[in-house]
Amino acid sequence: MNDPRRGARQTAYRILAATRADALDPDKADLWDTGRVESDQSIQVAYAGRPLETGMRVFWSVCIWDHDGQPSPWSEPAWWEMGLFRKFNWEPIWKAQWIGLPRPADADSGPCPHLRRVFHLVRPLKRARAYASALGLYRLFVNGTRVGQDCFTPGFTDYHRRVPYQTYDVTGMLQEGANAVGLLLGDGWFSGHCCCAGPRLFGNQPWGLLQLQIEYEDGASETILTDPSWKGAAGPIQQSDLLMGETYDARREIPGWSRPEFDDSGWAPVVTHRWSAVPLVAQCAPTVQVEREIRPAVRHPRPDGAVIFDLGQNIAGWVRLRVRGPAGTTVTLRHGEMLDDDGSLYTTNLRSAKATDRYTLRGGEEEVYEPAFTYHGFRYVEVRGYPGEPTLDAVTGMVAHSAIPFTGTFECSHPLVNRLQQNILWSQRANFFDVPTDCPQRDERAGWLGDAQMFCRTAACNAEVAAFFTKYLRDVEDTQKPNGAVADFAPRIPPDYDAGPGWGDALLIIPWTMYLCYGDTRLLRRHYRAMQKWVDYVHEANPDLIWRNRVGNNYADWLNVDATTPWAVVATAFFARSVDLLAQISRVVGKDADADRYAALFHDIRDAFNRAFVTEDARILATTRWVPPHEPIPREEGTDTQTAYVLALGFDLLPPAKRTEAAEHLRRRIEERNGHLSTGFIGCAHLLPVLTQAGMHDLAYRLLLNDTFPSWLYPVRNGATTMWERWDGWTKERGFNTGKEGGPDGMNSFNHYALGAVGEWLYGTVAGLAPAEDGPGWKRIVVRPRPGGGLLWARAAVGTPYGQAVCSWNLADGRFTLEVAVPPNTTAAVHVPAPDIAAVREGDGPAANAPGVRAARHADGHAVFDVAAGSYRFGAPA
Ligand code: BGC
């Protein structure tokens, strides 16, 4: 709905679907006609027409009736296309074979194969679709041109469980007569270094797959498949690895290799490979693409002749190199996030990732190089061996990430907070890389569940991540063992850890968050059984309801600041949280008996938590030592950390009578650190929301605006352009943290989004824009800005499924002004700080009588207006 009027809403809809765009007519639609449906549902309406066929394109259009009963015109035809799936006759739909070039089984890497085949089209063409995939990575070429702009396809999954494929419309790239298709293969996650698991995890070498389905005008069809008739050769890419980098010798380029006239008589026949029983699945999330380019601003010549270029921004991606010089000259590019004290490239935190690209010149004209199958996390690139003096335009930073639309914005009157928001965005960009990675630079880049769970709500404010997490949740469920255990990271790869508290619970927290932000109940249904299995897995092993068994690696409040929260406290809090969510999820999907059972279990866990850890005076005490199951857990003084209180309050684990006191303990814990936080990954996500909820809003602002260690603004003040893994990744006094947790080489990423989970509070509380729990998908919106911290204004916009929601406030001349845009077909509760309702105006008149305002009440120092869709401008004395 695109309707700026106040009160704009849908009262009915009608959807048509047809096999042709010109059949989108109530009398002609051959697939689906819903008829007029009296409903305000305008998102998440799933197709329910005639069964669809493999490869079919479906056109659709919608008409809606507004609040006056007026119909809209029919929408412009839109379409989707079905993937490949088996027909009823069980004839296999995939006839293509996996092909590649033989590589010695013990080779750590090898040249990237170029594979090709020629075919002839003798009749006029109607349509052609390329369905392509790889065990490894691929790029597809047709008649000398690369197909699409997708990078790192087919993407990262557990290739033993499912292999994604992509679909391309190549009709316009083919011609009558001779045509050629080419596949360029890389190792990627399949056979290159994968996360911490080393090389050749899924196989020894890459394999490609292509099924090109051609339909002629006269109704005949033909399929071009990867099979033994293809030929292959090595080309310029000597080796390419996600972590190590790429080595490219331009003297070995093969001009025209994917054109039909190319002479491939010297090429070798391909070999085929069996990879049976693994389903090929249509890719369901945005692919990785180049989003923007960054020119370096500064260059630092080094004493040894190298030059370090500074992009001014830490990114994930690679560098495009421009160079001219003698054939055979090799230019080496090393990437790093920081510089050492002596100005050299800091690479300790890359651990074993070499992050080095090498380019050997062919000689002659200017040469331009970009690696195909590697990426790095870096701000600085060191160029060595460049013929002549490299100028600033010798390198360009190429920023790549999953092509999620960044539809959210947050800004306020505090420049460092704005930089913090930018850093959160940059770390989201760098780590939304087909899976949500922890970091883009070191030899890890794994889809850690804990990090993803903490950050997903913030991620959904910044960008449209529904499809991204839909794919990831499949990866997560793929890690589940029959006993219910999920892995610490998805896809599950060696060292193959079973998840512990706060990590495995991602299986519930992420779908629930997606439901709140996008209104999608299918995710809840799809993963329901898996969620139950996870909860049972924990429950079975911990019948006393204190989670001590099956804690996996138990990271507890990972990377806290000298404030270890007792393991059992963190674990039991998350057990309670998951069960509570499962109760709510059961309710949403209509399983009321389950809902009652889990709600009862939640109360029992809460009781156990209180019995075990909560004192008379509302302190949360335990021990940080390991205590075997069934033995009582001693209550040791001093173990009541900030995180302990944050989890207990945030997950609703305390009896009402103890909440205020517990919040006071939390305040004390913060004040005794001179107003600083001590929370790690787990605690920091909930810290500020809990303080706000407890009415300690000033303290929340104080924590946000601190710029001394440890705080969110300390890195910002020290020049961070992304979120750091550690509060003290670098300090003035100590320099780089060489953190013992990651082994001798340190674990110190400068691009980790986890601590960026504070973003949710920036949107929801500072600016004041959030989806209401009772109106998931932003059907109902809570506008509740909480000015503080000396801020003079703040503004947030979120791309909701209904359209853009905006909330913008400012304090000037003794007045508080709040501008709100409520998308069509939604409603909002707008909270304006004011002594009473009468003090608030909307536009030129009293707010309570303004058009679109349906009700008003006063609570908690706020006048609360229940408003319909539309744009409003509220004002009250400040
Ligand atoms: C990763 C994390 C992850 C953690 C688990 C680290 O190596 O970078 O972000 O959550 O391990 O403790």
Residues whose N, C-alpha, C, O or C-beta is under 5 A from the ligand:
A	BS01	BGC	D438 W448 G450 D451 Y555 W558
